[in-house]
Amino acid sequence: MDYLENLYGLLGKVAAVIGGGGVLAGAMAAGLAHAGADIAILDVNQRNADATAEAMKKIGVRAMAVAVNAAVKDDLRRASDTIKAELGTADILINAAGINSSTPYFEITEDEYDKIMAVNLKSMFFSCQVFGKQMIDEGKKGSIINISSASSGPPLSKVFTYSISKAGVNNLTQWLAREWATTGIRVNAIAPGFFPAEQNRQILTAERVADIMRHTPMARFGEAEELVGATIWLASESASSFVTGAIIRVDGGYTAMTI
């Protein structure tokens, strides 16, 4: 047990989880908390952030909730300063804010396109800038984990703007991994397969579910807790010390299939 604790334990670390009020990011935050990290839950929905932070406290770690519009850089700056004052500078950053839409291509408006790109990609770009600079300025060995998608490439049908944004997530992840490789900051992404949540239930018709199951060797959806192992591994300075620029697929084999 001491060996595993030394390899995966996160005692003394601070994790900022953007989008942490959601089901998937909430499960990832809980995993980090069980590994010993103190947790800051950042979410546009204050009620969800508060509820998740309270759940983290019950695990036995320090936790706080911060209402933030992750697509606004000044909000991110304010949040990072608030976290630093209360918990300390973040060692771990999870970028999990995300929205989706199944609007047909010719009906996608500029407003819809801009909103999806802002939440899914712009927020990540600037959160890495804000939190990454804090880590580098303080000489931390930090871990940034971006949430990509099975739709990042090849893209899924019906979710045009979402797919574009997630392809950008992969590119940003690898770009920053290269840029910061000698600073001690590792940047990786987790690309989940199909984990039904509020943002994608609207497109999960019976026909689409059947298509997904035919394309997923494990023939089932993922459960939120199945993202925890990859999260703790990437967050751990010991377990994944030579891993950066990786896109870790947790998808039941979905991207291993063609026909």
C-alpha positions in Angstrom: 0.0 0.0 0.0 2.9 2.4 0.7 4.1 1.7 -2.8 0.8 2.6 -4.4 0.4 5.7 -2.1 3.8 6.9 -3.2 3.0 6.3 -6.9 -0.6 7.6 -7.0 -1.1 9.6 -3.8 -1.9 13.3 -4.3 -1.7 14.4 -0.6 -0.7 18.1 -0.5 -1.7 18.8 -4.0 -4.4 21.3 -5.1 -6.7 20.5 -8.1 -8.8 23.1 -9.9 -11.6 21.3 -11.8 -13.3 23.6 -14.4 -16.8 22.3 -15.2 -16.6 20.4 -11.9 -20.3 20.7 -11.3 -21.0 18.2 -14.0 -21.4 14.5 -13.6 -18.2 13.4 -15.4 -15.9 16.1 -14.0 -17.5 15.6 -10.6 -16.5 12.0 -10.6 -13.0 12.9 -11.6 -12.8 15.5 -8.8 -14.0 12.8 -6.3 -11.2 10.5 -7.5 -8.6 13.2 -7.0 -10.0 13.9 -3.5 -9.9 10.2 -2.6 -6.2 10.3 -3.6 -5.7 13.1 -1.2 -5.9 16.3 -3.3 -7.7 19.4 -2.1 -10.3 20.4 -4.6 -11.6 23.7 -6.1 -14.7 23.2 -8.1 -15.2 25.9 -10.8 -18.5 26.0 -12.7 -20.8 28.5 -14.3 -23.6 27.0 -12.1 -23.0 28.1 -8.5 -25.5 25.6 -7.1 -23.8 22.7 -8.8 -20.4 23.9 -7.8 -21.5 24.2 -4.2 -23.0 20.8 -4.1 -19.9 19.1 -5.6 -17.6 21.0 -3.3 -19.6 19.8 -0.3 -19.3 16.2 -1.5 -15.6 16.7 -1.7 -15.4 17.9 1.9 -17.2 14.7 3.0 -14.4 12.7 1.5 -12.1 14.5 4.0 -10.2 17.1 2.0 -10.4 20.9 1.8 -12.7 22.0 -1.0 -14.2 25.2 -2.3 -16.6 26.3 -5.0 -16.1 29.1 -7.4 -18.7 30.4 -9.8 -16.9 31.2 -13.1 -17.6 31.8 -16.8 -14.6 29.8 -18.1 -14.8 31.6 -21.4 -14.0 34.9 -19.8 -10.3 35.3 -19.0 -10.8 37.8 -16.2 -13.1 35.3 -14.5 -10.4 32.7 -14.7 -7.8 35.2 -13.3 -10.2 36.0 -10.4 -10.8 32.3 -9.8 -7.1 31.4 -9.8 -6.3 34.1 -7.3 -9.2 33.0 -5.1 -8.0 29.4 -5.1 -4.5 30.5 -4.4 -5.6 32.5 -1.4 -7.7 29.8 0.1 -6.1 26.5 -0.9 -2.8 27.4 -2.5 -1.7 27.5 -6.2 -3.2 24.7 -8.2 -0.8 21.8 -9.0 -3.5 20.0 -11.2 -5.9 21.6 -13.6 -8.8 19.8 -15.3 -10.5 21.5 -18.2 -13.9 19.9 -18.4 -16.3 22.7 -19.4 -18.3 21.6 -22.4 -21.5 22.0 -24.4 -22.9 20.2 -27.4 -25.5 20.6 -30.1 -27.1 18.5 -32.8 -28.2 21.4 -35.0 -28.0 20.5 -38.7 -25.0 22.1 -40.5 -26.9 24.6 -42.6 -28.9 25.7 -39.6 -26.0 26.5 -37.3 -26.0 30.2 -36.4 -23.0 32.3 -35.6 -24.2 32.7 -32.0 -24.4 28.9 -31.6 -21.0 28.3 -33.2 -19.4 31.0 -31.1 -20.9 29.7 -27.9 -19.8 26.2 -28.4 -16.3 27.2 -29.4 -16.0 29.6 -26.5 -17.1 27.0 -23.8 -15.2 24.0 -25.3 -12.0 25.6 -26.6 -11.6 29.3 -25.8 -12.1 28.5 -22.1 -9.4 25.9 -22.2 -7.0 28.1 -24.1 -7.2 30.8 -21.5 -7.4 28.6 -18.4 -4.2 26.9 -19.5 -2.7 30.4 -19.9 -3.9 31.6 -16.5 -3.2 28.5 -14.4 -0.2 27.4 -16.4 1.5 30.7 -15.9 0.9 30.5 -12.1 2.4 27.0 -12.1 5.5 28.0 -14.1 6.1 31.3 -12.2 6.1 29.3 -8.9 8.3 26.5 -10.3 5.6 23.8 -9.8 5.6 20.4 -11.5 2.0 20.7 -12.6 -0.4 18.5 -14.5 -3.0 19.8 -16.9 -5.7 17.4 -18.1 -7.9 18.6 -20.9 -11.1 16.8 -21.8 -11.2 15.8 -25.5 -13.7 13.5 -27.1 -14.1 10.5 -29.4 -15.4 13.1 -31.8 -12.0 14.9 -32.0 -11.1 12.8 -35.0 -12.4 11.2 -37.1 -15.5 13.4 -36.3 -18.9 12.1 -35.3 -22.0 12.9 -37.4 -24.5 15.4 -36.2 -22.2 17.4 -33.8 -20.3 19.6 -36.3 -19.1 22.5 -34.1 -18.5 20.2 -31.1 -16.2 18.0 -33.2 -14.3 21.0 -34.5 -13.8 22.3 -30.9 -12.5 18.9 -29.7 -10.1 18.6 -32.6 -8.8 22.0 -31.4 -8.5 20.6 -27.8 -6.1 17.8 -29.1 -4.0 20.3 -31.0 -3.8 22.7 -28.0 -2.9 19.9 -25.7 0.0 18.8 -27.9 1.1 22.3 -28.6 1.4 23.2 -24.9 3.0 19.8 -24.0 5.8 20.7 -26.4 6.0 24.3 -25.3 6.2 23.5 -21.6 8.0 20.2 -21.7 11.1 21.5 -19.9 9.2 23.5 -17.3 7.9 20.6 -15.3 4.3 21.2 -16.6 2.8 18.2 -18.3 -0.2 18.6 -20.6 -2.4 15.7 -21.6 -5.9 15.0 -22.6 -8.5 12.3 -21.8 -10.8 11.5 -24.7 -14.0 9.8 -23.4 -16.2 7.6 -25.5 -19.9 7.7 -24.8 -20.8 8.6 -21.3 -24.4 9.7 -21.3 -24.8 13.1 -19.6 -27.2 16.0 -20.0 -25.3 17.6 -22.8 -25.5 14.6 -25.1 -28.8 12.9 -24.2 -30.6 15.1 -26.8 -28.8 13.3 -29.6 -29.0 9.8 -28.2 -32.0 8.5 -30.2 -32.6 4.8 -30.2 -31.1 4.6 -33.7 -28.0 6.5 -32.7 -27.6 4.3 -29.6 -27.7 1.2 -31.8 -25.1 2.7 -34.0 -22.8 3.5 -31.1 -23.2 0.0 -29.6 -22.3 -1.6 -33.0 -19.2 0.5 -33.1 -18.1 0.0 -29.4 -16.4 -3.4 -28.8 -17.5 -3.4 -25.2 -21.1 -2.8 -26.3 -22.0 -0.5 -23.5 -21.8 3.1 -22.4 -19.1 4.2 -20.0 -19.7 5.1 -16.3 -18.4 8.3 -14.9 -16.2 6.5 -12.3 -14.4 4.8 -15.2 -12.6 8.1 -16.0 -11.1 8.2 -12.5 -8.1 5.8 -13.1 -6.8 7.8 -16.1 -7.3 11.0 -14.2 -5.4 10.0 -11.1 -2.6 8.5 -13.3 -2.2 11.7 -15.3 -2.4 13.9 -12.2 0.3 11.9 -10.4 3.7 13.4 -10.7 5.2 9.9 -10.0 3.0 7.6 -12.0 3.0 9.6 -15.3 6.2 11.7 -15.0 7.3 11.0 -18.6 3.8 11.4 -20.1 3.0 14.6 -21.9 1.1 15.4 -25.1 -0.8 12.2 -24.9 -4.5 11.8 -25.8 -5.7 9.0 -23.6 -8.8 7.3 -25.0 -11.3 5.9 -22.5 -13.9 4.7 -24.9 -14.6 0.9 -24.6 -12.6 0.4 -27.8 -14.7 2.8 -29.9 -11.8 4.4 -31.7 -10.2 1.0 -32.3 -13.0 0.2 -34.7 -13.8 1.0 -38.4 -16.5 -1.3 -39.6 
